[in-house]
Every structure is written in C-alpha cells, then in structure tokens.
Amino acid sequence: MNGKICVVTGANSGIGKATARGLAATGATVLMVCRDRARGEAAQAEIRAATDNAKVELWLADLASLADVRRLAAELIAAHPAIHVLINNAGVMLERRQLSDDGFELQFAVNHLAPLLLTRLLEPALAAGAPSRVINVSSRVHTMGTINFDNLQWEHGYKMFAAYGQSKLACVMATYDLAQRWKALDITVNCLHPGVIDTNLGGMPGFVKMLLPKAEKGARTSLYLATSAAVEGVTGRYFSNCKAVRSSAKSHDLAVRQRLWQESERLLGLA
C-alpha cells in the first residue's frame, strides 16, 4: 500500500483507529478524520509510534455538520488530488433523539447523509486515484431497519435500534446505488458488517461490552476490502467476516432505493 492515500473517518478510537493503524502498518499514507483534536492527536501519535510510519495525518471535521463535511472534502482534495481508499467508518448510536446541525435526526445524519455527501464530493479525487475503493461500515442491524419516508427524521416514536437500523439500511442502499453509478469510473463501492465489537458506540451496557471482541477484530473486514487483491474490481457487495454475503431483502428493494436516493440528494442539496 506504499504510495496509496487512504481516508478513514472516525479514526481516533475503536474500529476506526484499528483500521487506521492497520493501513499505516502497510506503509500507506493515512488521513485520519476525527472530530476532537486532542483525542485525534493522541491516536495519531500512537499509530505513528506503533507502525513507524510518519505518513499519518490528522484532519478535523464534525460529520454532524454538512458544512463541515463540505469543507473537509475541499481541503482533502486540495492536499491530495488523488485518493485511493475511502473508509466511511464514523457512526453513532443514540438512546435519545438528537438533531444534527442541519436539523436532521443525528443517526441518519452521521451514519448515512454525511458519508454519502463526503463520498460524492470526493469523486474527483477517487476518480484520479482509480482503481480506487470506497468502503462503508454498516451493520447487521440494517436487517432491523425500515426506510419510513413518513417519519424519516423520527419526529414521532423514536426508538434507538429502529433509528439505527434505518440509518444502516440507508448506508447499504447508498452503497449499491453508488456502485452502479460509478462502474465506469473504476471506483468500487462495498459495505460491511464489522461484527458485534467492543467500541465507544453508545447504546450497549458496560457488562456486555466487556464480553465482546476488541476493535482489531472489527477492523479486519475493512482492511480486507481496502487492501486485498481478491476483491479488486468487486463492487456493490455486502461483506461480513471478509466474505460477501447477501444483505436484507429490504436493501434490494429498487423502488425504495430510488426514492431514498432522490430524498437524500434533496436533503444534501445535490438534487
């Protein structure tokens, strides 16, 4: 991976940090996207020391703000006109309904809208770096999700896992749509379930988290999709444990996917 430019969001902790560390160990240039400067700098120093790779950069952005996503994309392209790997890893799980800076339900905003916008805006750099790879970290919980266009922002009857499932289902659907649209650009787009892992994601009791596998295991499939020659040219697939598996039936509903794509474009101001 020497000479490859790899972007990882949510890279200061959990699966994101383990993914950034794994990429740095291959010699890649790793662009860590983090929200908090102090935690980001600590993770950056730790990864540089552990991998003996000085090409680990810290980029600050709050993915709950679409304006910040736009700023980040512009700055990344200015510094790195060609990008070879984008791993949309950052995510949230919230017990109570919260809103993003733009007034969207926060799980939907951070888990779906922000990575979709970042990916779309980085298209010129990904095309310049082709063959390039986009990897979206989804979740098996997408099987519990339903795209409810009448309550997309959960103004009524908010439930954490249902809202999280919707956001991760939207992530899977967007993966399939982008893969279809970008085939001619030689940019592959895949998504994955990282496993049930001990991370900083909210919503899980501490005694349960103690029993879960650590972040390094959760990063394996992301690293596989980013680096393996076995998936060169493979696009529009959902992976678990480094294997392509079938996602939920709902994720293959073309009518819902098309409507979600149009609504997402409208919300992002891309329509």
N, C-alpha and C positions, 0 to 999 in steps of 0.2 A: 504493500500500500504506500510505499515511498512515493512522494510526489502527488498523492491524492489529497484533495481538500474535502474534509468531512465535517458537516454541521450536525451538532447534537443539541436538541433543546432539553431543558430541564436537567442540565448536566452536573449540577452541584451536589446531588445526593441520589441514593437509591440506584435504580436500574440505569438512569441516565449517566451517573458518574461511573458506574461499572462499564457501561458501553464506551464512554469517552476514554477510560483507561485502557480498555481492550484495543480500541483503534490506535491509541498513542503507542501501544506496545508493538504495533505492526510498522511503525515509522511514519504513519500518516500525519498530516497537519490537521489538528482537531480544533474546531471552532466551538467552544462551549458557550451555549446560550443560557444565561442564568438571570434570575430576577434580582437577587440580593448580592451586592458587591462583596461584602465580607465573606459570605459563605462560598461565593464563586471563586474568590481569590484563594481561599483555603483549599478548595478542591483542586484548583489549577496547580498550586504548589505541590500538593500531594501526588497528583498524577505525573507531573514533570519529574519528581524525585523517584517515583516508583518505576517509571519507564525509561528514564534517562533520555527523554525526548523534550527538547525545549520548544518544539513547534506546537504548543498547546496554548491557544488564545482564548481570552475571556471576552465575551460580548454580552452586554447587559440589555435586557428587554423585559417588559411586563406583558405577557401574552394575553392578559385580560384587557388590554387596550389595543384596539385595531390600529390606532395612530402609531403606537409604539412598534407594532408589527411592521407597518409600512416603513417606518424609519429604519428599523433593523435591516429589512430586506435591501433598502437602498444603500446602506452603509456596507453590508456584506458584499454586494455586487461591486461597489466601488473599490473595495480592498481585494476582492477575489473574483475577477470576472468569469472564471471557470470553476464550478463546484461539481464534485464527482459523487458525493453521497450526502443526502439529507435525511436525518433520522428525527422524525417528529415524535419525540418521547414524552414531552411535558404533559402532565394531566392532573386533574383534581377530582376528588370525590368529597361531597359536602353533605353533612347531615341536615342542614337547613338551607333554604333557598337564599341565594345571594345573587346580586347582579354585577355584571361587568361594567367597565367604564362607559360602555356604549349602550347599557340598559338591557343586555341580553342575560338570560339565565347563565350563571357562571360556568357550570359544567359544559353546557352546549357551546359556550363561547371559547373556552380554553381547549376542550377536547376535540372540537370539530371546526368551528369557524376560524380560529387563529391558525392552526396548522394548514388548513385549506388555503387561506389567504397567503401565508408565508410561502407555501409551495408554488402557488400561482405566480407570485411576484418574483420568485427566484427562477422562473422558467428560462430566462435568457442565460443565466449562469449555468444552469443544469444542461441546457442545450449545448452550450460552449464546452462543457466538460464531458459530453457524451462519448462513449456509452456511460450513462450515469444512473444512479439508483435513488429512489425515494422509498423510505421505509416508515410506515405509520404504525405506532404502537397502539393497538386496540385492546380488546379483552374478550374473553369468553362470555362475559356478562352481556355482550351485544346480543346474545341469544334471548335475553330477557327484555330487550328493548323493542319499542314500537315507535314509529315516527307519527306523532299525533299532531297534525297540522292545525287542529283547532286549539291546541294547548302547547304549542312548541316551546314556549318560554316558561311553562309551568306556573302560570299565574294562579292556577287552581289545583288543589290536591297534590302538592309537591311530595314526592317520595324519593328518597336518596337513590336507591338502587334502580328504580324505574327511570329516573332522570339520567343517571349514569349510563344505564343500558341504552337509552335513546342516543346519548352523545357518542357512544362507542359504535352503535349500529350506523349512525351517520358517518363516522370515520371509515367504516368498512365500505359503505356505499360510495363515498367520495373516492376511495382508493380504486374501486372498479371503474368509476367514470373517468378518472384521470388516466388510468392505464389505457383505456380505449382511445381517449383523445390524443395521447402523446406517443402512440406506437411509432409514428413516422419520425419522431424526434430522437429515437433511440434512448429514451428515458424509461426505465422500468419503474413501476409503482406497485408495491406489495404492502400487506399489513400482517399483523401477527398478534397472537395471544402469548404474553411472556410467561404465563404460569401464575399461580397464586403465590406471591412473593412478599417477604417482609420488607416493606418500603415505608416512606413517610406519607403515603397516601392516606387520607383520613377515612373514617367510617369503619375501622376494624378494631375490636378490643385488643388491648395490650397483651393479654394472656394468650390470645390466638396468634398474634404476630410472632410471639416467642417460638412457636412451633413451626413456623414457615421457613422454606428455603431462603437463602440470602440473595442479595441483588445480583451477584455474579451469575447465578443460575438463570435469573430473569433476563440477563443481557445476552445469553447465548444465541437466541434466535435472531435478535437484532444484528449481532456481529456476524452470524452466518449469512444473513441476507446482504450485509454490507460488503463482505469480503470473499465469499465462496465463488469459485468458478462454476460450481454446479448449478447456480441459479442465474448465470449470465443469460440475458435475454428473456428470462421468465418474468412475466408481468401479469398484474390483475389477479393475484392469488392471495389466499389467507393461510398463514403458517402457524403451526403450533409444534413446539419441540423440534424445530428445524425441519419439519415436514409439511408439505402442502396438504391441507385438509379442506373439507367443504364447510363454508360458513353457513349461518342460519338461512332457512328458506326465505325469510323476510328480506335478507340482504340482496337477494336476487330478483326482487320484485321490480321490474323495469319501470312500471308506471310510477311507483313511489320514488324510485331513484331519480327519475327525470324531474318530478315535481320538487324533490328535495334539492336537486342541483339548481333549479331555477330560483327557489326560495333562498338558498344560500347565497347565490350570486346577487340577489336583490339586497339581502341584509349586508353583504360586504361591499355594496356599491360597484359591483363588477358587471351588472346586467347592462 
